[in-house]
């Protein structure tokens, strides 16, 4: 086990404590019954534990699914309009085209092409976003590593990374993690 680092401000190791220990000690799982008798659960943190909490892990996988579904839903009315235009350009009434089955075949072709375009756009966006997600994950890993090396001085009320001369108020703790 390593010795406690000294605070960059007061040079004392006696008042320092790991940030992770402060967050763990100041965080509780809470279960309550609301006024309308519905059970609810959550996390309660002290103010200091909230200020020193670890950075959130990046997410975002659901956004691609929403994008694809949105594009597919938008392609349906567009397919209906394009089918109507094609039937009109052929000089047929829509009722005659519908009765003969031509409208269904045109709609199926247009909708298939629309769905294919929607999937291709989504794949392109996923491919372009992959690098950004990878970089965000790497940045988060660096931030977590710094967070695990972070300490708090109860005497000076500052947070610092072990071995660093920089110390900040808890409200500015995020700045230490992005260096």
N, C-alpha and C positions, 0 to 999 in steps of 0.2 A: 504494500500500500504506500502510495507516495505521500510526502508531507504536504501540509496545507501551504499554498502559496501566500506570499505577503501581499497586502493591499498596496497598489501603486500610490495611494494618497497618504496613508498613515504608516506604511511599512510594517504593519502588525499582522501576524498570522492568527492571533487569538480570536479575532472577531469575524473571520472569513468562514463562509459556508458554501458548499456546492449549490449552484442554481438548481440543479436537478432535485436535490434534497428539499429545497424550499418549495418548489413546485409540487413535489409529491406530498409533502407535509401540509401544504395549503390547499389541496384539492380533495374534494369529497364527492362521492356519488350520492345523489339526492333522489329520493323517491317520496312523492307526496300525493295526496288526494286533493284534487281541485275542488272549488266550491260546488261544481255540478257533479261531484262524486266520480270523476274520471281520474284514474291513476295516471301519473306523469312521472317521468324520470329525467334526470339531467346531471350536470356537473356544476358544483359550486366551488369557486376559487376565492381565496383572499385576494385583495388588491395587488399585493406584491407578487403572489403566484401568477396572477393574470398578466402582469407586466413582464414577468420573466418566463412565460410559457414558451415551449419550443415552437419553432416555425411550423406552419401547417404544410403537410405534404401536398405537392401539386396533384391535381386530379384532371378531369376533363374528358374522359372517355365517352361520357353520355352525350356530349355535344355533337359528336359525329352521327350518332343514332338519330338525334332530333333533326339534324340537318338532312339526312337521307329521307326520313319520314316526311319532313316538310316539302322537300323537292318532289317526292312521289305524290303527295297530296296535291301539290300545285300542278303536277303534270296531268291529273285527271280532268279538271275543267279545261285546261289548254287542249287536251286531246279531243274533248267534245266540240270545242269551237273549231279546231282544225278540221275535224270530220265534217262538220256542217259546211265549212267553206269548200272543201273538196267536193262534197256532194253537189253543192250549188254550181261549182265550176264545171261539173260534168253535165249540167243542164237538167238534172233530175230534181224532182221534189223529194224532200226528206222522207215523206211517207212512202213513196214508191221505192226508194233506196232501202228503207227499213224493211219493207215487206219482202223485197227480193233477197235480203241478207247482205247486200253490198255495204250498207252502212256499218253493220257489225264487223265485217272484214276490214273496212277502212279504219274503223275505230281501234280494232285490235292491233293493226299495224302501226298506227300513229301512237297508241298508248305504249306499245312495246318499244318503239324508238324513244319515246319520252322517258320511259323507265330506264332504258339503257343509258341515255344521256345523264339522267339523275345519278345513276350508280357511278358512271365515269367521273362526273364532277366530284362526287363524294370521295372516290378513291384518290383523285388528284389532291383534294384538300387534306386527306389523311396523310398522303405521302409528304406534302409540304409541311404539315404540322408535326411530323415525326421528329425532325431535328429539334424543333422548339421544345417538344415534350422531353426529349432526351437531355437537352441542356438544362431544362428546369429541374429534372430529376438529379442531375449531377450537382447543380447549385444547391438543392435541398440537402443532399448528402454532405456537402461542405459545411452548410449552415448547422446541421445537426452535430457534426463533429466539433465545430466551435462551441455550440451550445453545451455539449457534454464537458468541455474544458472550461466552462464559465463559472465564475465564483461571485459571491456577493459579500461586501463588507458591511456588517451591521453597525459598525462605529461610524463610518463615513457615508453610508447609504449610497454606495456606488456598486456597479457591476463591472467585472473585468474578465478577460480571458487569461488563464494562467500563463505566465511568462511574458505578458504584454505590459507596456507602461500606460496604455490607454484605459481610462476608467470613465464610465458614463452613469448618469442617473437612470434609475429603472425605466423611466418613461422613454428613454432613448436607447434602450437595450438592443433593439433591432439593428441599430447601426453597427454594433460589435459583430453581428453575425454576417454582415455583407462585406466585410473587409477581405 
